[in-house]
Every structure is written in structure tokens, then in C-alpha cells.
């Protein structure tokens, strides 16, 4: 009888076993976020102020602004997190405060890179 009853604990362990993501996942996500940010910036650059008098024309620029901001923020967080993980693997992090300060510096640096790239 005990052979016919499935071992639910073992089945759950097998079903919930951790799965490693593909090696190139971070690069693919980063390139996707970069392209979304660039497309949103291009859409906003093509935007004509004279057309903004009509509220029916506000949807595309508003969507581009939201999508671009979200993608740029995610991209900055992804890059700063990756940098923090690299430093942690080298043993470079010293406490929570140092980690928070480093994360803010990385966030500012990535924001400047993205803004400088769009103005060039």
C-alpha cells in the first residue's frame, strides 16, 4: 500500500528545485531595456509641441515617457546590482551603509551615462 501512495514531499522537492537562468539572460534583458529606452527617447524627440494643443495627441508621448522611464530605471538598477554582486564576490562590501552608498553612487553614474548617451 505504501508503494502506491506518492511521496508528496519528494515530488514537491523535485518540482521546486532551483533552476539556473541561461548564461546570456542578463545581457538579453539589458539589451532589451536599452532598446526600449532608445525607442522611447526617439519617440519623444519626434514630438512636436504644436501638436500638443490637442489632448488626443498626448497618448503616444505619455506612453513613451512612462515606458522609457521604467526601462531606464530598470536598466540602472540591473547594472548597479550586477556591479554590487561582483564587488561582493571579491569581498569588497563592508556593511549595509557602505553597500547603500555604493548603490546610490552606481545609480547616479548609470543615470549620467544614459543621459549623456541621449544628448550626444
C-alpha positions as CSV (number, residue, x, y, z in Angstrom):
1,X,0.0,0.0,0.0
2,X,2.8,2.4,0.8
3,X,4.3,1.9,-2.7
4,X,1.1,3.1,-4.3
5,X,0.9,6.4,-2.3
6,X,3.1,9.0,-3.9
7,X,5.7,10.7,-1.7
8,X,4.4,14.3,-1.9
9,X,7.4,15.7,-0.1
10,X,9.8,14.2,-2.7
11,X,7.5,15.4,-5.5
12,X,7.5,18.9,-4.2
13,X,11.3,19.0,-3.8
14,X,11.7,17.9,-7.4
15,X,9.1,20.4,-8.6
16,X,10.5,23.3,-6.7
17,X,14.2,22.6,-7.3
18,X,16.1,25.8,-8.2
19,X,16.7,26.3,-11.9
20,X,19.7,28.3,-13.1
21,X,18.9,31.0,-15.7
22,X,20.6,30.9,-19.1
23,X,24.1,32.4,-19.2
24,X,23.1,35.3,-21.5
25,X,19.9,36.3,-19.7
26,X,21.4,39.4,-18.2
27,X,22.8,40.6,-21.5
28,X,19.5,39.9,-23.3
29,X,17.5,41.8,-20.6
30,X,20.0,44.7,-20.7
31,X,19.9,45.0,-24.5
32,X,16.1,44.9,-24.4
33,X,15.9,47.6,-21.8
34,X,18.4,49.7,-23.7
35,X,16.4,49.4,-26.9
36,X,13.1,50.3,-25.1
37,X,14.8,53.4,-23.6
38,X,16.2,54.4,-27.0
39,X,12.9,53.9,-28.8
40,X,11.1,56.0,-26.2
41,X,13.6,58.7,-26.4
42,X,13.3,58.7,-30.2
43,X,9.5,58.9,-29.9
44,X,9.8,61.9,-27.6
45,X,12.3,63.6,-29.9
46,X,9.9,63.4,-32.8
47,X,7.3,65.0,-30.7
48,X,6.0,68.4,-31.9
49,X,4.9,70.9,-29.4
50,X,2.4,72.4,-31.7
51,X,0.6,69.1,-31.8
52,X,0.3,69.0,-28.1
53,X,-2.6,71.5,-28.1
54,X,-4.9,68.7,-28.9
55,X,-5.2,66.2,-25.9
56,X,-5.9,63.4,-28.4
57,X,-2.2,63.5,-29.3
58,X,-1.0,63.0,-25.7
59,X,-1.3,59.2,-25.6
60,X,1.9,58.3,-27.6
61,X,4.3,60.7,-25.9
62,X,2.8,59.8,-22.4
63,X,3.3,56.1,-23.1
64,X,6.8,56.7,-24.4
65,X,7.7,58.7,-21.3
66,X,6.4,56.0,-19.0
67,X,8.0,53.1,-20.9
68,X,11.3,54.9,-21.3
69,X,11.5,56.0,-17.6
70,X,10.6,52.5,-16.4
71,X,13.1,50.8,-18.8
72,X,15.9,53.3,-17.9
73,X,15.3,52.8,-14.2
74,X,15.3,49.0,-14.5
75,X,18.5,49.2,-16.6
76,X,20.2,51.4,-14.0
77,X,19.2,49.1,-11.2
78,X,20.3,46.0,-13.1
79,X,23.7,47.4,-13.8
80,X,24.2,48.6,-10.3
81,X,23.1,45.3,-8.8
82,X,25.5,43.4,-11.1
83,X,28.3,45.7,-10.0
84,X,27.4,45.2,-6.4
85,X,27.4,41.4,-6.8
86,X,30.8,41.5,-8.5
87,X,32.2,43.5,-5.6
88,X,30.6,41.2,-3.1
89,X,32.1,38.2,-4.7
90,X,35.5,39.9,-4.4
91,X,34.8,40.7,-0.7
92,X,34.6,44.4,-1.3
93,X,31.4,45.2,0.6
94,X,31.7,46.5,4.1
95,X,28.4,46.7,5.9
96,X,25.0,47.9,4.9
97,X,25.8,51.6,4.9
98,X,28.7,51.1,2.5
99,X,26.5,49.0,0.3
100,X,23.8,51.6,0.2
101,X,26.3,54.4,-0.5
102,X,27.8,52.4,-3.3
103,X,24.4,51.6,-4.8
104,X,23.5,55.3,-4.8
105,X,26.8,56.2,-6.5
106,X,26.2,53.5,-9.1
107,X,22.7,54.7,-9.7
108,X,23.9,58.3,-10.3
109,X,26.7,57.1,-12.6
110,X,24.3,55.0,-14.7
111,X,21.8,57.9,-14.9
112,X,24.6,60.2,-16.1
113,X,25.7,57.6,-18.7
114,X,22.1,57.2,-20.1
115,X,21.5,61.0,-20.2
116,X,24.9,61.7,-21.8
117,X,24.3,59.0,-24.4
118,X,20.9,60.5,-25.4
119,X,22.3,64.1,-25.6
120,X,25.2,63.1,-27.9
